Amino acid sequence: MQLLEPHAPWLQNINVSGAGIAMGGGGRFGLGALLVVERAETKELLFARKTYRPGFEGNDQFTFPGGMIRPQDRRESMARWIQESLAIRVAAEVGLEFHAYQNMAPLEVTPPVVTAYIAKGRRRHTVILPFVLSMTQVFSPWTQDPTVYDPGWYSPVQVWREITPANRLIAAYYLWPRLSQQERTEAKPFLDEAFTQAAGAAAEVQLPTPAIPWAL
């Protein structure tokens, strides 16, 4: 099953909340999208750190640019919702105008990662739809978004501990085939933790368990 397959369970019973966020499962979970950007020359990935905010999880940890899917026109397709939402968030968080690049594609590892968090006293869930982009051009990231800081290029194998669990799993999906056996062994404890969290969150909203990187 592909990530954006219309019959995928995470794309069923879609509606838009009063806050303008795309929701799946009749409102059980929100839908988010992120962009894994790789610098082709060095194989580093583009991250930003989450700004510290009391009561939020993942403070000061690395995340990929992206955010909740917020439809601009409810009559448009899901693919269009994703493209427009990603364009806004990626430009704000890392200064990348990715409309100029033609090679963005879904990261076809399914089921996708599900994350859970507390907001306004409620436990909420988000299905993260990941996309990838390889850059050969020179690009220096910058941010104008107050929710993140210090955007830059990093090798995940050196900073697994500093990546939020959901983003950690997605980075592993992207990198796993090219990691050495030693790199896989060193990553596994951090990925075990991330997988346990994602599997639990998926079960809470009756979605399939995300993929295990080392089983791909």
C-alpha positions as CSV (number, residue, x, y, z in Angstrom):
1,M,0.0,0.0,0.0
2,Q,1.3,3.4,-0.9
3,L,1.4,6.4,1.5
4,L,-1.3,8.4,-0.4
5,E,-3.4,5.4,-1.5
6,P,-7.1,6.7,-1.3
7,H,-8.2,3.5,0.5
8,A,-5.5,3.7,3.2
9,P,-7.0,3.7,6.6
10,W,-5.3,6.9,7.6
11,L,-7.0,8.7,4.7
12,Q,-10.5,7.6,5.5
13,N,-13.4,9.8,6.9
14,I,-11.4,13.0,6.3
15,N,-12.8,16.3,7.5
16,V,-11.5,19.8,8.4
17,S,-11.7,20.9,12.1
18,G,-12.9,24.2,13.3
19,A,-9.2,25.2,13.6
20,G,-8.7,24.4,9.9
21,I,-6.7,21.2,10.4
22,A,-7.2,18.1,8.2
23,M,-8.6,15.3,10.4
24,G,-8.8,11.6,9.7
25,G,-10.9,8.7,11.2
26,G,-13.8,11.0,11.7
27,G,-11.8,13.3,13.9
28,R,-9.8,10.7,15.9
29,F,-6.5,12.1,14.7
30,G,-5.0,15.0,12.8
31,L,-2.9,14.7,9.6
32,G,0.6,16.3,9.4
33,A,3.2,16.4,6.7
34,L,7.0,16.9,6.9
35,L,9.9,17.1,4.4
36,V,13.1,15.1,4.7
37,V,15.6,17.3,2.8
38,E,19.0,15.7,2.0
39,R,22.1,17.6,0.9
40,A,23.3,15.3,-1.9
41,E,27.0,16.2,-1.5
42,T,27.3,15.3,2.2
43,K,24.2,13.1,2.7
44,E,23.3,15.3,5.7
45,L,19.6,16.0,6.5
46,L,18.0,19.3,7.3
47,F,16.7,19.8,10.8
48,A,15.6,22.6,13.1
49,R,15.3,22.5,16.9
50,K,12.0,22.9,18.6
51,T,11.8,26.1,20.7
52,Y,11.3,25.5,24.4
53,R,7.6,25.9,25.4
54,P,6.3,24.8,28.8
55,G,4.1,21.8,28.6
56,F,5.2,20.7,25.2
57,E,7.1,17.5,24.4
58,G,10.3,17.4,22.4
59,N,11.6,20.8,23.5
60,D,15.1,21.6,22.1
61,Q,15.1,18.4,20.0
62,F,15.6,18.2,16.3
63,T,12.6,18.0,13.9
64,F,12.2,17.9,10.2
65,P,10.4,21.0,8.8
66,G,6.6,20.6,8.4
67,G,3.4,20.7,10.4
68,M,-0.3,20.1,10.4
69,I,-2.1,19.9,7.0
70,R,-4.3,23.0,6.8
71,P,-6.4,23.0,3.6
72,Q,-6.6,26.4,1.9
73,D,-9.5,25.2,-0.3
74,R,-11.5,22.2,0.9
75,R,-12.5,21.4,-2.7
76,E,-8.8,20.6,-3.6
77,S,-7.2,17.1,-3.5
78,M,-5.3,15.8,-0.5
79,A,-2.1,16.1,-2.6
80,R,-2.8,19.8,-3.1
81,W,-3.5,20.3,0.7
82,I,-0.2,18.7,1.5
83,Q,1.8,20.7,-1.0
84,E,0.3,24.0,0.1
85,S,0.7,23.3,3.8
86,L,4.3,22.0,3.4
87,A,5.2,25.0,1.3
88,I,4.1,27.4,4.1
89,R,5.8,25.5,6.9
90,V,9.0,24.7,5.2
91,A,9.5,28.3,4.1
92,A,8.8,29.6,7.6
93,E,10.9,27.0,9.5
94,V,14.0,26.6,7.3
95,G,13.6,29.3,4.6
96,L,13.3,26.8,1.7
97,E,11.0,27.6,-1.2
98,F,10.6,24.1,-2.3
99,H,8.1,24.8,-5.2
100,A,11.3,25.5,-7.2
101,Y,12.3,21.8,-6.9
102,Q,10.6,19.1,-8.9
103,N,11.9,15.9,-7.2
104,M,9.9,16.0,-4.0
105,A,8.2,12.6,-3.5
106,P,6.4,10.6,-0.8
107,L,8.6,8.5,1.5
108,E,6.8,5.2,0.7
109,V,7.1,3.4,4.0
110,T,3.7,2.4,5.3
111,P,1.9,2.5,7.6
112,P,3.1,6.0,8.6
113,V,4.3,7.1,12.0
114,V,1.6,8.2,14.5
115,T,2.6,10.5,17.3
116,A,0.6,11.5,20.4
117,Y,1.0,14.7,22.5
118,I,-0.9,16.7,25.2
119,A,-2.4,20.0,24.1
120,K,-4.8,22.1,26.2
121,G,-5.2,19.2,28.6
122,R,-6.1,16.6,26.0
123,R,-4.2,13.8,24.4
124,R,-4.1,14.3,20.7
125,H,-2.8,12.2,17.8
126,T,-1.2,13.0,14.5
127,V,-0.5,10.8,11.5
128,I,2.7,12.1,9.9
129,L,2.9,11.8,6.1
130,P,6.6,12.1,5.1
131,F,8.1,13.4,1.9
132,V,11.7,13.6,0.6
133,L,13.7,16.0,-1.4
134,S,17.4,15.7,-2.4
135,M,19.2,19.0,-3.0
136,T,22.3,19.5,-5.1
137,Q,22.2,23.3,-4.9
138,V,23.9,25.3,-2.1
139,F,21.4,26.2,0.5
140,S,21.9,27.9,3.9
141,P,18.8,27.4,6.1
142,W,17.3,30.2,8.2
143,T,14.1,30.5,10.2
144,Q,11.4,33.1,10.7
145,D,9.2,30.8,12.8
146,P,9.2,31.2,16.6
147,T,8.5,27.6,17.2
148,V,11.9,26.5,16.0
149,Y,15.5,27.7,16.0
150,D,19.0,26.8,14.8
151,P,18.1,25.1,11.5
152,G,21.0,23.3,9.9
153,W,22.4,20.2,8.2
154,Y,23.2,17.2,10.5
155,S,24.0,13.5,10.1
156,P,21.3,11.6,12.1
157,V,23.8,8.8,13.0
158,Q,25.5,11.4,15.2
159,V,22.4,12.9,16.9
160,W,19.8,10.1,17.2
161,R,19.3,11.0,20.9
162,E,18.5,14.6,20.0
163,I,15.8,13.9,17.4
164,T,12.2,13.7,18.5
165,P,11.0,10.1,18.5
166,A,8.6,10.3,15.5
167,N,11.2,12.1,13.4
168,R,13.8,9.6,14.5
169,L,11.8,6.8,13.0
170,I,11.2,8.6,9.8
171,A,15.0,9.4,9.5
172,A,15.7,5.7,10.0
173,Y,13.2,4.7,7.2
174,Y,15.0,7.0,4.9
175,L,18.6,6.0,5.9
176,W,18.4,2.4,6.9
177,P,19.4,0.7,3.6
178,R,22.7,2.6,3.6
179,L,23.7,2.4,7.2
180,S,26.6,0.1,8.2
181,Q,26.0,-2.7,10.6
182,Q,27.7,-0.8,13.4
183,E,25.6,2.3,12.7
184,R,22.4,0.2,12.8
185,T,23.5,-1.4,16.1
186,E,24.2,2.0,17.7
187,A,20.9,3.4,16.4
188,K,18.7,0.6,17.5
189,P,18.1,1.5,21.2
190,F,17.0,5.0,20.2
191,L,14.7,3.5,17.5
192,D,13.3,0.9,19.9
193,E,12.1,3.8,22.1
194,A,10.6,5.7,19.1
195,F,8.9,2.6,17.7
196,T,7.3,1.7,21.1
197,Q,5.8,5.2,21.3
198,A,4.6,5.2,17.8
199,A,3.0,1.8,18.0
200,G,1.2,2.8,21.2
201,A,-0.1,6.0,19.6
202,A,-1.3,4.1,16.5
203,A,-3.2,1.5,18.7
204,E,-5.0,4.3,20.6
205,V,-6.6,5.5,17.3
206,Q,-7.2,2.1,15.7
207,L,-4.5,2.5,13.1
208,P,-1.9,-0.1,11.9
209,T,1.4,-0.3,13.7
210,P,4.1,1.7,11.9
211,A,6.9,-0.1,10.1
212,I,10.0,-1.3,12.0
213,P,13.1,0.1,10.3
214,W,15.2,-3.0,10.6
215,A,12.4,-5.2,9.1
216,L,12.2,-3.2,5.9
